[in-house]
Each structure stands twice: as C-alpha cells, then as structure tokens.
Amino acid sequence: MMSEHNSKSKKKTGRRPKADPAKIRYTISFNEREHSRFLELFNQSGMNVKAHFITACIFEKTIKTIKVDKGTGDFYMRLTSFHSQFRAIGVNYNQMVKLLYTNLSEKKAAAILYKMERQTLEMIEIFKKVVQLTEEFDQKYLKNPK
C-alpha cells in the first residue's frame, strides 16, 4: 500500500529530455592569428553562442555580419536631425500663413507670402540635393560595400 501511494504522488521535475540531444563533441585548436580572426568573425555575426556560430559556418547556413561604421552612423544621425528641422520649418510655415492672414491686410500678407514662397522654393532645391546625395551614399556605401 505504501509503494502505491509513493508512485502516485511522485512528480517529475527538471527539463524534458531533447528528442535528439547533441552529445558528440569535437575540439579545435587555433594559433593566435586564427583565434583573433575567429573572434572577429564571431563578433561580426551578432550571435551570442560560439557553438551556434561554428555550426552555422560548417553547415553553410546564412550568417549575418554586422559592421558598424562610425561615419555611416554619424551621417544617419545628422540626416535624421536635418529631417526633423525640415519638418519643424513646415509647421512654422503653416502657423505663419495663418498669422499673416489674421493680423495683416490681404495685400501685405500676399507680399510677405511671396517672399516666403521664394525662400521655400530655395529650400526645396536644397532638400532635393540632400535626397540625391543620400541616394548616392546609399548606393555607394550601403548597398555595395567594397
């Protein structure tokens, strides 16, 4: 009676065993230069486990390499800042037009708007040039790294 009670109340704890556990192990030796190169490739892969990286290399799985280029990051940050400023100008432009028509005569408002329009056209040309340079940068450095 006692053994029957023990078998019913026993609970299994711990991990469930894997269906196909990896239990075959290989070792590899590197000289200093090879080890340095291995660590460099491992860091570029973005992986956290060296064993997974090695397995991916052996079985020709796609390995993601991440290269952080300070110049590209700086360019991206400045472009983001420029875009934010450009949007802010658009908001200010709309507010200015409303103020002109509510506080000035139509003739004075039209004269000031004409000047703003000329400045806006110049800004558009500058922005087109920025877009063109960004596309050139993208093609030259990001899509076709050398």
C-alpha positions as CSV (number, residue, x, y, z in Angstrom):
1,M,0.0,0.0,0.0
2,M,2.8,2.3,0.8
3,S,4.5,1.8,-2.6
4,E,1.3,2.5,-4.4
5,H,0.9,5.8,-2.6
6,N,4.5,6.9,-3.4
7,S,4.2,6.2,-7.2
8,K,1.1,8.3,-7.5
9,S,2.4,11.3,-5.7
10,K,5.9,11.4,-7.3
11,K,6.2,14.3,-9.7
12,K,8.8,14.6,-12.5
13,T,10.9,17.8,-12.3
14,G,13.5,19.3,-14.4
15,R,13.9,19.7,-18.1
16,R,12.2,17.4,-20.6
17,P,14.9,15.5,-22.4
18,K,15.6,16.6,-26.0
19,A,14.5,14.2,-28.8
20,D,17.9,14.4,-30.4
21,P,20.4,15.7,-28.0
22,A,23.8,17.0,-29.2
23,K,26.2,14.7,-27.4
24,I,29.0,14.3,-30.0
25,R,31.8,16.8,-29.3
26,Y,34.7,18.0,-31.4
27,T,37.6,20.2,-30.4
28,I,39.6,22.6,-32.5
29,S,42.9,24.4,-31.9
30,F,43.8,27.8,-33.2
31,N,47.1,29.7,-33.3
32,E,46.9,33.4,-32.1
33,R,46.2,34.8,-35.6
34,E,43.5,32.3,-36.3
35,H,41.9,32.8,-32.9
36,S,41.9,36.6,-33.4
37,R,40.2,36.1,-36.9
38,F,37.7,33.7,-35.4
39,L,36.7,36.1,-32.7
40,E,36.4,38.9,-35.2
41,L,34.0,36.9,-37.4
42,F,32.1,35.7,-34.3
43,N,31.6,39.3,-33.1
44,Q,30.5,40.5,-36.6
45,S,28.0,37.7,-36.8
46,G,26.0,39.1,-33.9
47,M,25.5,35.6,-32.4
48,N,25.8,35.1,-28.7
49,V,26.9,31.4,-28.6
50,K,30.2,30.4,-30.3
51,A,28.9,26.8,-30.8
52,H,25.9,28.0,-32.8
53,F,28.2,30.2,-34.9
54,I,30.6,27.3,-35.6
55,T,27.6,25.0,-36.5
56,A,26.2,27.7,-38.8
57,C,29.7,28.0,-40.5
58,I,30.0,24.3,-41.0
59,F,26.6,23.7,-42.4
60,E,26.7,26.8,-44.6
61,K,23.7,28.4,-43.0
62,T,23.4,32.2,-43.7
63,I,25.5,34.1,-41.2
64,K,24.6,37.7,-40.6
65,T,27.5,40.0,-40.3
66,I,27.1,43.4,-38.8
67,K,29.7,46.1,-39.4
68,V,29.3,49.3,-37.5
69,D,30.8,52.2,-39.5
70,K,31.1,55.3,-37.3
71,G,30.9,57.6,-40.4
72,T,27.7,56.0,-41.6
73,G,26.1,56.2,-38.1
74,D,27.1,59.9,-37.9
75,F,25.7,60.6,-41.4
76,Y,22.4,58.9,-40.4
77,M,22.2,60.9,-37.1
78,R,22.8,64.2,-39.0
79,L,20.3,63.3,-41.7
80,T,17.7,62.5,-39.0
81,S,18.4,65.8,-37.3
82,F,18.1,67.6,-40.7
83,H,14.8,65.9,-41.5
84,S,13.4,66.9,-38.0
85,Q,14.4,70.5,-38.7
86,F,12.8,70.5,-42.1
87,R,9.5,69.2,-40.6
88,A,9.6,71.9,-38.0
89,I,10.0,74.6,-40.7
90,G,6.9,73.2,-42.4
91,V,4.9,73.5,-39.1
92,N,6.2,77.1,-38.6
93,Y,5.3,77.9,-42.2
94,N,1.7,76.9,-41.7
95,Q,1.5,78.9,-38.5
96,M,3.0,81.9,-40.2
97,V,0.5,81.8,-43.0
98,K,-2.4,81.7,-40.5
99,L,-1.0,84.7,-38.6
100,L,-0.4,86.7,-41.7
101,Y,-4.0,86.4,-42.9
102,T,-5.5,87.1,-39.4
103,N,-3.3,90.1,-38.5
104,L,-2.4,91.8,-41.7
105,S,-4.2,93.2,-44.7
106,E,-4.5,90.8,-47.6
107,K,-2.1,92.9,-49.7
108,K,0.6,92.9,-47.0
109,A,0.1,89.2,-46.3
110,A,0.4,88.4,-50.0
111,A,3.7,90.4,-50.3
112,I,5.2,88.6,-47.3
113,L,3.9,85.2,-48.6
114,Y,5.6,85.9,-52.0
115,K,8.9,86.3,-50.2
116,M,8.3,83.2,-48.2
117,E,7.4,81.3,-51.3
118,R,10.7,82.2,-53.0
119,Q,12.6,81.1,-49.8
120,T,10.6,77.8,-49.8
121,L,11.5,77.1,-53.4
122,E,15.2,77.5,-52.5
123,M,14.7,75.1,-49.6
124,I,13.1,72.6,-51.8
125,E,16.1,72.7,-54.2
126,I,18.4,72.2,-51.2
127,F,16.3,69.3,-50.0
128,K,16.3,67.7,-53.5
129,K,20.1,67.8,-53.4
130,V,20.2,66.2,-50.0
131,V,17.9,63.4,-51.2
132,Q,20.2,62.9,-54.3
133,L,23.3,62.8,-52.1
134,T,21.7,60.4,-49.7
135,E,20.7,58.1,-52.6
136,E,24.3,58.2,-53.9
137,F,25.7,57.5,-50.5
138,D,23.2,54.6,-50.1
139,Q,24.3,53.1,-53.4
140,K,28.0,53.6,-53.0
141,Y,28.5,52.7,-49.3
142,L,25.5,50.8,-48.0
143,K,24.2,48.6,-50.8
144,N,27.5,47.8,-52.5
145,P,30.1,47.8,-49.7
146,K,33.7,47.4,-51.0
